[in-house]
Amino acid sequence: MIRVLFLLMLFATHAAPANAGPWRAAEGNVVGWQLMTPDERIEHQRRLRGFDDYGECVAYVAAHHAKLAARAERAGVVLATRRQSVCDQLRAEGRLK
C-alpha cells in the first residue's frame, strides 16, 4: 500500500511541467506593476487569462502599456520593457489562437 501511494505521489509531482499552471501576473513580468493597485493587478491577470484570441490580447496589452506609460510619466518613473510579449508567450503555450 505504501509503495502504491509513493508511486502515485511521484507520478503526480512529475506528470505536468511546472509552467503548466495558469499564467500569473507578477512584478517581474508585468510592465508597470509598481504603478498598479492590487485590484488592477488582479483584473489584469484575469483579463489576460480570459483571452483566447491573439489579436484581442495584443490590443489589450498595448492599451495597458499606454495607460501605464502615461501614469509612469506623471510619476517620473521609467518603466522597464518586457523581453517577450505575454501574448506571444500565451500563444506559444497554446492558450491563444
C-alpha positions as CSV (number, residue, x, y, z in Angstrom):
1,M,0.0,0.0,0.0
2,I,2.7,2.5,0.9
3,R,4.6,1.6,-2.3
4,V,1.4,2.5,-4.3
5,L,1.0,5.8,-2.5
6,F,4.6,6.6,-3.1
7,L,4.3,5.9,-6.8
8,L,1.1,8.0,-7.1
9,M,2.8,10.9,-5.3
10,L,5.8,10.5,-7.6
11,F,3.7,10.5,-10.7
12,A,1.6,13.5,-9.5
13,T,4.7,15.6,-9.0
14,H,6.2,14.8,-12.4
15,A,3.1,14.5,-14.5
16,A,2.9,18.1,-15.5
17,P,5.7,20.7,-16.1
18,A,6.0,23.4,-13.5
19,N,4.8,26.1,-16.0
20,A,1.6,24.2,-16.9
21,G,-0.4,26.2,-14.5
22,P,-2.2,29.4,-15.3
23,W,-0.1,32.4,-16.1
24,R,0.4,34.6,-13.1
25,A,1.0,38.4,-13.1
26,A,4.0,39.3,-11.0
27,E,6.4,42.2,-10.6
28,G,8.9,40.6,-12.9
29,N,6.6,40.0,-15.8
30,V,4.1,42.9,-15.9
31,V,5.2,46.3,-17.2
32,G,4.2,49.0,-14.7
33,W,3.5,46.5,-11.9
34,Q,4.7,49.0,-9.3
35,L,2.2,51.6,-10.5
36,M,-0.8,49.3,-10.3
37,T,-3.1,48.9,-7.4
38,P,-3.7,45.3,-6.1
39,D,-7.2,45.3,-7.7
40,E,-5.7,46.4,-11.0
41,R,-3.2,43.6,-10.8
42,I,-5.9,41.1,-10.2
43,E,-8.0,42.4,-13.0
44,H,-5.0,42.5,-15.4
45,Q,-4.3,38.8,-14.7
46,R,-8.0,37.9,-15.1
47,R,-8.2,39.7,-18.4
48,L,-5.1,38.1,-19.8
49,R,-6.2,34.6,-18.7
50,G,-9.6,35.3,-20.4
51,F,-8.3,35.8,-23.9
52,D,-8.5,33.1,-26.5
53,D,-7.7,35.4,-29.5
54,Y,-4.1,36.6,-30.0
55,G,-5.2,39.9,-31.6
56,E,-7.5,40.8,-28.7
57,C,-4.7,40.1,-26.3
58,V,-2.2,42.3,-28.2
59,A,-4.7,45.1,-28.4
60,Y,-5.4,44.9,-24.7
61,V,-1.7,44.8,-23.8
62,A,-0.9,47.8,-26.0
63,A,-3.7,49.8,-24.3
64,H,-2.5,48.6,-20.9
65,H,1.1,49.7,-21.6
66,A,0.0,53.1,-22.9
67,K,-2.1,53.7,-19.8
68,L,0.8,52.8,-17.5
69,A,3.4,54.7,-19.6
70,A,1.3,57.8,-19.1
71,R,1.0,57.0,-15.4
72,A,4.8,56.5,-15.2
73,E,5.5,59.7,-16.9
74,R,3.3,61.6,-14.4
75,A,5.1,59.8,-11.5
76,G,8.6,60.4,-13.0
77,V,9.2,56.6,-13.3
78,V,11.0,54.9,-16.1
79,L,9.3,51.6,-17.0
80,A,11.3,48.5,-17.8
81,T,10.5,46.8,-21.0
82,R,9.4,43.1,-21.2
83,R,11.7,40.8,-23.1
84,Q,8.8,38.7,-24.5
85,S,5.2,39.7,-25.2
86,V,2.8,38.0,-22.8
87,C,0.5,37.3,-25.8
88,D,3.4,35.6,-27.6
89,Q,4.1,33.5,-24.5
90,L,0.4,32.6,-24.1
91,R,0.2,31.7,-27.8
92,A,3.3,29.5,-27.6
93,E,1.7,27.7,-24.7
94,G,-1.4,27.0,-26.9
95,R,-3.7,29.3,-24.9
96,L,-4.3,31.8,-27.7
97,K,-5.4,31.2,-31.3
